[in-house]
Amino acid sequence: SNPGDNNFRFIREDKDGVLFLATFGGGLKKFNSNLETFESYLHNPGDPSTISNDTVFYISKEGKGGYSWVYTMHGGINRFDKNTGIFKYYRHNKDDSESIIGDFYLFLDNDSARGACFGTNRGISKYNIEKDNFDNYYYRNSNEEFYDTYGVNFVEMDRSGIFWLGTQGGGLVKY
């Protein structure tokens, strides 16, 4: 079986052994190794339940709620339900404090206990599955003034609920 694309960015095997392939311009591909078949998820401008862009950089493991998260070029972040094939995408909205904090993603973590956390060029966002919105944590300097100089390369929450941020140029930050 051939997926029909030659430019792959990332591959993820889910807990059921299904492979998801991120492509450059060919959308997200799902490979069922038992049936040896490919299914394509492509952007359709007239259908908001499709992936937001056909250039896919990353797909997370399944996390809280059974969702995976898909990061696309210029298309924001997509919540993906593999059982229905439905996508919902999220973009930063400067007029909505509960929208995702930024559209330039540097890090994504998704697990079944904590849910999804996104590191961006402006801070970190944690997805609130019950409200379908985001809790945002902005970077602040020692004077408690907002700044967006450093992007986040990784986020880790310890057992105490403290976020540890590995930044681009700002060192290790305890939040």
Disulfide bonds with the S-S distance in Angstrom:
none
